[in-house]
Amino acid sequence: MKITPNKVFLGNAILQTEGIEINPTDWPGLLYERLSQLNFTLVQKDVQSFLKQPDDAQLITQENFNRILNLNNQ
């Protein structure tokens, strides 16, 4: 399964929130950059209380996001 965003909507959202225009084909690299800045231990702790099975938070890792989104050092 390949994940592709609505590129117009994504471009508009990034322009509105970040104040930068992007080339719609650059979204994987931008997402990889943003994900690489996260502390996934904190993310796991943050979402754990919202999960039916709190131990599932351990699945929230940068490696799993990269695999799902096919992001390999974009």
C-alpha positions as CSV (number, residue, x, y, z in Angstrom):
1,M,0.0,0.0,0.0
2,K,1.4,3.4,-1.0
3,I,0.5,6.5,1.0
4,T,0.0,9.6,-1.0
5,P,-1.4,12.8,0.5
6,N,-3.6,15.3,-1.2
7,K,-0.7,17.4,-2.4
8,V,-2.6,20.7,-2.9
9,F,-4.1,20.4,0.6
10,L,-0.7,19.5,2.0
11,G,1.0,22.4,0.3
12,N,-1.6,24.9,1.5
13,A,-1.4,23.6,5.0
14,I,2.4,23.9,5.1
15,L,2.2,27.3,3.7
16,Q,-0.3,28.4,6.3
17,T,1.4,26.8,9.3
18,E,5.1,27.1,8.4
19,G,5.0,30.0,6.0
20,I,7.0,28.2,3.3
21,E,6.0,27.0,-0.1
22,I,7.0,23.4,-1.0
23,N,7.2,21.4,-4.1
24,P,4.5,18.8,-3.6
25,T,6.9,16.0,-4.5
26,D,9.1,17.0,-1.6
27,W,6.7,15.8,1.1
28,P,8.5,12.5,1.9
29,G,11.7,14.4,2.7
30,L,10.0,17.0,4.8
31,L,8.1,14.3,6.7
32,Y,11.4,12.4,7.3
33,E,13.0,15.6,8.6
34,R,10.2,16.2,11.0
35,L,10.0,12.6,12.2
36,S,13.8,12.6,12.8
37,Q,13.4,15.5,15.2
38,L,10.9,13.7,17.5
39,N,11.8,12.0,20.7
40,F,9.8,8.8,20.2
41,T,10.0,7.9,23.9
42,L,8.1,11.0,24.7
43,V,5.6,10.4,21.9
44,Q,5.0,6.9,23.2
45,K,4.4,8.2,26.7
46,D,2.1,10.9,25.4
47,V,-0.2,8.5,23.4
48,Q,-0.1,5.5,25.8
49,S,-3.1,6.6,27.8
50,F,-5.2,6.9,24.6
51,L,-4.6,3.4,23.5
52,K,-6.8,0.4,24.4
53,Q,-3.7,-1.6,24.8
54,P,-1.1,0.8,26.3
55,D,1.8,-1.5,25.4
56,D,1.0,-0.9,21.7
57,A,2.7,2.5,22.2
58,Q,6.0,0.7,21.8
59,L,5.1,0.3,18.1
60,I,5.4,4.0,17.6
61,T,9.0,4.3,16.5
62,Q,10.8,6.2,13.8
63,E,11.8,2.9,12.2
64,N,8.1,1.9,11.9
65,F,7.1,5.3,10.5
66,N,9.9,5.1,8.0
67,R,8.9,1.6,6.9
68,I,5.2,2.5,6.6
69,L,5.9,5.6,4.6
70,N,8.8,4.1,2.6
71,L,11.1,6.8,4.0
72,N,14.7,5.7,3.8
73,N,17.0,8.7,4.3
74,Q,15.1,10.9,1.8
